[in-house]
Amino acid sequence: MTTLDATIAQIRTLPEPLAREVSDYVDFLVTRHSAARWEAWQGFEEGMQLADRGIDHYLADLVSYEGQLERGEIVW
């Protein structure tokens, strides 16, 4: 029996909520191993972190970023 076969057999015994968790994890692995999808995910995650921090932190980060652009420390 291959690893794939054994894994599928285990998944089939799981209740639906746990099977959904496995499915989510498989989606995560597929995304992580696809460079373009992983970059998109990281951008989304960064956006979520900004949203969680609130507008005040976002504005401070924006001012800092603009300063770095002006000084040539980063290129857009």
N, C-alpha and C positions, 0 to 999 in steps of 0.2 A: 504494500500500500504506500503510495506517495504521500508526501507532506500535504499536498493539496487535497488528496482524497481524505486523509485523516482529519484535516481541518474542517472540510465540508461536513463530514460525519458528525463532528462535535457541534458545529453550528446548528445542524438539524435538530439536535436535542435541546437547544436553548429555548426558553420562553421568548415570545415576541419582543418584549422590551430589551432583553439582552442581545437578541439578534440585531436589533436596530443599532445598538452600541457598537457591535462588531462591524456592521455596515458603515457606520460613521468613521470608525477607525480605518477601515479599508479605503474609504474616500480620502482620508487624511494622508495615508501612505501613497496613494496614487498621485495626489496633489504634490506631496513633498518630492516625489521622484520625477516630476515633470517641471523643469526649470521655469517655464513661462507661468504655469499655474501657481508654483510656489511663490514667485515674485508677486503675482497678483494677490495671493493670500496674505503675504507679509504687508503689502500696501493696505489691504483691508484691515488687518490687525492693527497697524499703526493708526489708521483712522479711528478705529474703535477706542484705542487708548487715548487719543486726543479728545474724543467725545466724552470719555469717562472723566478726564481731567478738568473739563469745563473750558469756557471761552476765555477766561482770564489767562490760564496757562497757554492756551493756543495763541493769544495775541502776543504774549511775552516771547514765545518761541518764534513767531513770525517776525517780530522786531529783530530778534537775534539773527535769524536766517537772513533777513534783508541786510543787516550789517555785514555778515560774512560775505554776501554777494558783492557788496560795495567794495570791500577790502580785497576782493579777488581770492578769498580763501576757498571758495567753492564756485563751481561754474554751473550755470543752469542750462 
